[in-house]
């Protein structure tokens, strides 16, 4: 089956960052597209592509003719909301309540507003609303009491809990892309940020709630390990995280064991020569 642009960009991103991945074979039923770390505690991945709707295509046609398009309006987060709804069942069937998952969303036209963090946030947790208190007649004027998340939420404690995170795939240039991972606070099986941290993937979580305010994204600061400046045990942990499939782990264990054996033999020879 021919790859979509979003799938091509996702695979290129994984190859550039060294993230182990595998394509899930297609069967008689719909399945997610990929698994990250397929040989060890896999993360199920579904890649969805946002395509222009009829109004957007008509506006682009008119723009090509006269230089400007139609005025278009949309509800924030609607395009991401539809992808969450379309992928939830197949992700749930694949994860089986045992594995974390990741929904990757890409807009083929490069329209950032459809996949930027605000759109993802209100798609997951609901549209922002201002709460108005209306006192009884004669006891004051209506006044705002704060903000909260309202309707059109896709992520709750009982809905879409099989989706651990929603990520925006953004093409920064013809040969470089970025993945922005927004974690679902209601996920039944969370995606541990440390799984992606060694590969320099930017990750976000919802801030702790504050009464009267809607929580925003805060970036999870987990710097990739500097293998040149860290100690041997940190380097080993980094390599085991980066190359997490069984074959690479076997090779690394053999290499580390050989290096340790060589160090012991060298120490014994040195001690013998000094003693002689």
C-alpha positions as CSV (number, residue, x, y, z in Angstrom):
1,X,0.0,0.0,0.0
2,X,1.3,3.4,-1.0
3,X,2.4,5.6,2.0
4,X,0.8,8.9,2.7
5,X,2.9,12.0,3.1
6,X,2.3,11.9,6.9
7,X,3.5,8.3,7.1
8,X,6.6,9.2,5.0
9,X,7.4,12.1,7.3
10,X,6.8,10.0,10.4
11,X,9.2,7.3,9.2
12,X,11.8,9.9,8.2
13,X,11.5,11.5,11.7
14,X,12.1,8.1,13.4
15,X,15.1,7.4,11.2
16,X,16.6,10.8,11.8
17,X,16.2,10.6,15.5
18,X,17.1,6.9,15.8
19,X,13.7,5.9,17.2
20,X,13.1,2.1,16.6
21,X,9.8,1.5,14.8
22,X,8.0,-1.2,12.8
23,X,5.1,-1.1,10.4
24,X,2.1,-3.1,11.6
25,X,1.0,-5.5,8.9
26,X,-2.5,-4.8,7.5
27,X,-5.2,-7.4,8.2
28,X,-8.9,-7.9,7.6
29,X,-9.7,-5.3,10.3
30,X,-8.4,-1.8,10.6
31,X,-5.3,-1.6,12.7
32,X,-3.0,1.3,13.8
33,X,0.0,2.0,11.5
34,X,3.2,1.5,13.6
35,X,4.8,0.4,16.8
36,X,7.7,2.2,18.4
37,X,10.2,0.1,20.3
38,X,8.6,-3.0,18.7
39,X,10.9,-5.5,20.5
40,X,10.5,-4.1,24.0
41,X,7.4,-2.6,25.6
42,X,5.9,-1.3,22.3
43,X,4.1,2.0,21.8
44,X,1.2,1.7,19.4
45,X,1.1,4.6,16.8
46,X,-1.7,5.7,14.5
47,X,-0.8,8.4,11.9
48,X,-3.7,10.6,10.6
49,X,-3.6,13.2,7.9
50,X,-5.8,16.2,7.7
51,X,-7.0,17.0,4.2
52,X,-8.7,20.1,3.0
53,X,-12.5,20.0,3.0
54,X,-14.8,21.3,0.3
55,X,-14.9,24.9,1.5
56,X,-11.1,25.0,1.8
57,X,-10.6,23.6,-1.7
58,X,-13.1,26.0,-3.2
59,X,-11.3,28.9,-1.4
60,X,-8.0,27.7,-2.8
61,X,-9.4,27.5,-6.3
62,X,-10.8,31.1,-6.1
63,X,-7.5,32.3,-4.6
64,X,-5.6,30.9,-7.6
65,X,-8.0,32.8,-9.9
66,X,-8.3,36.2,-8.3
67,X,-5.5,36.3,-5.7
68,X,-7.6,36.0,-2.5
69,X,-9.9,33.3,-1.2
70,X,-13.2,33.1,0.8
71,X,-13.5,34.0,4.4
72,X,-13.5,30.6,6.3
73,X,-14.5,29.9,9.8
74,X,-14.1,26.8,12.0
75,X,-14.5,25.6,15.6
76,X,-11.0,25.4,17.2
77,X,-9.8,21.8,17.5
78,X,-12.5,20.3,15.2
79,X,-10.1,18.7,12.8
80,X,-8.1,17.1,15.6
81,X,-11.3,16.0,17.3
82,X,-12.4,14.1,14.2
83,X,-9.1,12.3,14.1
84,X,-9.4,11.3,17.7
85,X,-12.8,9.9,17.1
86,X,-11.7,8.0,13.9
87,X,-8.7,6.3,15.5
88,X,-9.9,5.5,19.1
89,X,-11.5,2.1,18.4
90,X,-8.5,0.7,16.4
91,X,-6.0,2.0,19.0
92,X,-8.0,0.5,21.8
93,X,-8.2,-2.9,20.0
94,X,-4.4,-3.0,19.5
95,X,-3.3,-1.7,22.9
96,X,-5.7,-4.1,24.8
97,X,-5.2,-2.1,27.9
98,X,-1.6,-3.1,28.2
99,X,0.4,-0.7,26.0
100,X,0.7,3.1,25.6
101,X,-0.3,4.7,22.4
102,X,0.3,7.8,20.3
103,X,-2.0,9.5,17.8
104,X,0.1,11.5,15.3
105,X,-1.8,14.2,13.3
106,X,-0.4,16.0,10.2
107,X,-2.0,18.6,8.0
108,X,-1.0,18.0,4.4
109,X,-1.3,21.7,3.5
110,X,1.1,22.7,6.3
111,X,-1.7,24.6,8.0
112,X,-0.2,25.0,11.5
113,X,-3.5,26.3,13.2
114,X,-5.1,22.9,12.6
115,X,-2.4,21.0,14.6
116,X,-0.9,23.7,16.8
117,X,-0.9,23.0,20.6
118,X,-4.0,25.1,21.3
119,X,-6.1,23.2,18.8
120,X,-4.9,19.9,20.3
121,X,-5.6,21.1,23.8
122,X,-9.2,22.2,23.2
123,X,-9.8,19.1,21.1
124,X,-8.7,16.9,24.0
125,X,-10.1,18.8,27.0
126,X,-12.9,21.0,25.5
127,X,-13.5,24.6,24.3
128,X,-12.6,27.3,26.7
129,X,-15.5,29.1,28.3
130,X,-16.0,32.1,30.5
131,X,-18.3,31.4,33.5
132,X,-20.8,34.2,34.3
133,X,-22.5,34.5,37.7
134,X,-26.0,36.1,37.6
135,X,-27.1,37.2,41.1
136,X,-30.8,37.5,42.0
137,X,-32.5,40.8,40.9
138,X,-31.3,43.7,43.0
139,X,-28.3,41.9,44.4
140,X,-25.7,42.9,41.9
141,X,-24.7,42.7,38.3
142,X,-23.6,39.6,36.3
143,X,-19.9,39.1,36.6
144,X,-17.3,36.7,35.3
145,X,-16.1,34.1,37.9
146,X,-13.3,32.6,35.8
147,X,-12.7,30.2,32.9
148,X,-13.0,26.5,32.5
149,X,-13.0,23.8,29.8
150,X,-16.5,23.2,28.4
151,X,-18.1,21.3,25.5
152,X,-16.6,19.2,22.7
153,X,-14.0,17.5,24.9
154,X,-12.7,14.2,23.6
155,X,-10.5,13.2,26.5
156,X,-12.2,12.5,29.9
157,X,-11.7,9.9,32.6
158,X,-14.1,7.6,30.8
159,X,-13.6,8.5,27.1
160,X,-10.6,7.8,24.8
161,X,-8.4,6.7,27.7
162,X,-6.6,4.2,25.4
163,X,-4.9,7.2,23.6
164,X,-1.9,8.1,25.7
165,X,-0.9,11.2,23.8
166,X,-1.7,13.2,20.7
167,X,1.2,14.5,18.7
168,X,1.5,17.2,15.9
169,X,3.8,16.3,13.0
170,X,5.1,19.6,11.7
171,X,7.2,19.9,8.5
172,X,9.8,22.6,9.3
173,X,11.4,22.4,5.9
174,X,11.7,20.0,2.9
175,X,14.2,17.8,4.9
176,X,13.3,18.5,8.5
177,X,10.3,17.8,10.7
178,X,9.3,18.0,14.3
179,X,7.0,16.0,16.5
180,X,5.2,17.7,19.4
181,X,3.8,15.2,21.8
182,X,0.9,16.3,24.1
183,X,0.2,13.8,26.8
184,X,-3.3,12.8,27.8
185,X,-3.8,13.2,31.6
186,X,-6.7,10.8,31.5
187,X,-4.8,8.0,29.8
188,X,-5.3,4.5,31.2
189,X,-1.7,3.5,30.2
190,X,0.4,6.7,30.1
191,X,3.3,7.1,27.7
192,X,6.3,7.6,30.0
193,X,8.1,10.7,28.8
194,X,11.5,9.0,29.4
195,X,10.7,6.6,26.5
196,X,11.0,9.5,24.0
197,X,13.4,11.8,25.9
198,X,16.7,10.2,24.7
199,X,15.7,11.1,21.1
200,X,15.1,14.8,21.6
201,X,11.3,14.7,21.1
202,X,9.5,17.7,22.6
203,X,6.8,16.7,25.0
204,X,4.1,18.6,26.9
205,X,1.7,17.9,29.7
206,X,-1.3,19.9,31.0
207,X,-0.3,22.2,33.9
208,X,-1.7,21.6,37.3
209,X,-5.3,23.0,37.6
210,X,-5.8,26.5,39.1
211,X,-9.3,27.5,40.1
212,X,-10.9,30.0,37.7
213,X,-8.3,29.3,34.9
214,X,-7.9,26.8,32.1
215,X,-4.6,24.9,32.4
216,X,-2.2,25.3,29.5
217,X,0.5,23.0,28.2
218,X,3.9,23.0,30.0
219,X,6.9,21.5,28.4
220,X,8.4,18.4,30.0
221,X,12.1,19.2,30.4
222,X,14.1,16.0,29.9
223,X,17.2,16.8,28.1
224,X,18.7,14.1,25.9
225,X,21.7,12.4,27.6
226,X,25.1,13.8,26.5
227,X,26.9,10.6,25.9
228,X,30.3,12.3,25.8
229,X,30.0,14.0,29.2
230,X,28.0,11.4,31.1
231,X,29.4,8.5,33.1
232,X,29.6,4.9,31.8
233,X,26.4,3.8,33.5
234,X,24.5,6.8,32.1
235,X,25.9,6.0,28.6
236,X,24.8,2.4,28.9
237,X,21.3,3.4,29.9
238,X,21.1,5.8,27.1
239,X,22.2,3.2,24.5
240,X,19.8,0.6,25.9
241,X,16.9,3.2,25.6
242,X,17.9,4.3,22.1
243,X,18.4,0.8,20.7
244,X,15.7,-0.9,22.6
245,X,15.0,-3.9,20.4
246,X,16.4,-7.3,21.4
247,X,19.0,-7.6,18.8
248,X,20.6,-4.3,19.6
249,X,20.4,-5.0,23.4
250,X,22.2,-8.3,22.9
251,X,25.0,-6.6,20.9
252,X,25.3,-3.8,23.5
253,X,25.5,-6.3,26.4
254,X,28.2,-8.3,24.6
255,X,30.1,-5.2,23.9
256,X,29.9,-3.9,27.4
257,X,30.8,-7.3,28.8
258,X,33.8,-7.5,26.5
259,X,34.9,-4.0,27.6
260,X,34.6,-4.9,31.3
261,X,36.5,-8.2,30.8
262,X,39.3,-6.3,28.9
263,X,39.5,-3.8,31.8
264,X,39.8,-6.6,34.4
265,X,42.6,-8.4,32.4
266,X,44.4,-5.1,31.8
267,X,44.3,-4.4,35.6
268,X,45.6,-7.9,36.4
269,X,48.5,-7.6,34.0
270,X,49.4,-4.2,35.3
271,X,49.3,-5.4,38.9
272,X,51.5,-8.5,38.0
273,X,54.1,-6.3,36.2
274,X,54.3,-3.9,39.1
275,X,54.6,-6.8,41.6
276,X,57.4,-8.3,39.5
